[in-house]
């Protein structure tokens, strides 16, 4: 599967400009071709979840280029103390929770 996936990625990125995002079938996950480094193509995975409107949550997501980076960030994201920290920050900032936006009937 790895070689097949590598070929799919290479084919998808032909003709793509540096820093252009290519969506994948995983929601919120994109491939990004970065400028060549020493005549070697570099490709990163951008993780940028979609909001309720279907657009990216952040202007720029989290860029990863190795499984070790993914595992490192994953261990931090799984840490309950980070959630406690974010809850405290939300409390300091006024505790405003996101309101559900309803569609306007026209």
N, C-alpha and C positions, 0 to 999 in steps of 0.2 A: 504493500500500500504506500510506503514512503516514497518510492521512486515514481509511482503513478501520481501522487500528490505533488511531488517536486515538478514533474512535467506540466501539470495543470497550472501551477503557480507561475512557472516560466512563460507559458503560453498566455496566461491572463495579463502578465506585466509587459508583454511586447508592445512597444509603442506608447507606453505610459510614461508621462513626464515625472521627473523627481518630485517627491512630496505629494503626488496625486494619490488619493485614497481609492482603493478598489474594494467594494463590499464583498463579504463572504456570505455563505448561507447561515452563519451563526450571527444572530442579532447582536449588534453592538461591537462586532469584531471586523476589522478592516486590514487589508494588506497595504503597505506604503512602501513604494520604491524610493530609496534615498539616493543622493548623488553617488556616483561611482567613487570608490576609494582604491587607489593603486590599480586601476583598470579592473576592479572586481565589483560586481553588482552587490549592493546591500539591500536587504529587504527587512522590514520590521513589521510587527503586528501591532496595530493600534487597538486598544480596548477603550471604547467610549459608549457606554450604555445609552439607549434611547429613552427619551422621556415619554410622557403620556401623549404628546403630539406627534411622536415618531421621529423627532429630530435628536441629534446628539446632545447629551447633557452638558458637555463642556465644549469649548471652542477647540481645544486640543485634548486628546485622550492620553492614556498611558501607553508609551511606546516600549515594546519589548523586542529583543533580538535573540534571546536564548531561553532554554527551559530553566536554567538556574535563576534567571531574573524572575521568571514567572513564579517559580516555587518560593523565592524570597519574598516577593510582594504578597503571594498567597498566604504565607505564614503570618505576615503582619495583618492582613485583612481578617484573618480568623481569630485574632487576639481580641478577647472580650474587653480588655482595657481600652482599646482604641474606640470601641463603641461607647464606653463610658465617657471617654474624653470628648467625643463628638456630641454626645447628649449634653454634657456640661457646657460646651461652646454654644450650642443652640439655646440653652437656657440663658446664658449671658447675653446673647444677641437678641433677646426678646422672646425666645421660644416660639417664634412664628412657624407654624406648620404649613406645609403647602396645602392650599385650598384646591378642591376639585373644580376644574373649569368645565362648565357646561356649555354645550353647543347652543348657539342662538338659532332659534327657528325663524326662518324668513319666509 
